């Protein structure tokens, strides 16, 4: 059973499997899970760890399935480290890991936790070739996964969902959807040539950029509004200001540079929100 396309044996197989771990795209869902736990106030490390592993398995599933479809099915990519068998083995491993985490969470929390956790895997597995062909689902799939990771991280600690984590989840969904529109615009010419309907293909690059920055502005305005009414801690406004500064620079850049700036800006945004929640606990503002 050959897993890697560039060789046989354990070494090439491990390297090929590890190649599907993409830190840039994996870090936000895992960080969102931990942010949800921080919002809960008292963190149970075991529950937090199990949920983080579940999110890792879900995102890994998305990367493997996406690579399998783009290279082995559609022929869009020039290369892929895993053979078809390797992709199937990787999917089996990640799905099994995710299922085991679900079993543990049901045993340690309750059955309703599946409503927060299972959709992340469903989104990941069906991103390609189903969800990525529609402008709405292609744009919101990854951001929705992060929003659910945040809600799930909170739920496994508290067995409930309150306005605070829900508010943050909505903010991330809207903000990251804006970034995703810009990201997809990088491949406008190619996507249009294969009739892949991203937002940029559906409405044109200029209107897509306007929509993207409009979504980001809406998310930042929501943070400020919720901080003013004391749902979020007041220092959350600093996160909106920090990301707003990055977005202002990105607005004048090409899609590739803009995407890089906005993704890094989202890390800063999340870091400031974590600090706000950590040093100014949410409880006094609820």
HUNOR-V901452 format. One record per helix or strand of 2 or more residues. SS is the DSSP state (~ for helix, > for strand). FROM is the first residue (numbers start at 0). LEN is the number of residues. If there is no record, write none. Layout:
ss=<SS:SS>
from=<FROM:FROM>
len=<LEN:LEN>
//
This chain:
ss=<~:~:~:~:~:~:~:~:~:~:~:~:~:~>
from=<9:22:44:83:110:130:134:162:187:198:204:235:254:281>
len=<9:17:29:25:16:3:24:23:6:5:24:15:25:4>
//
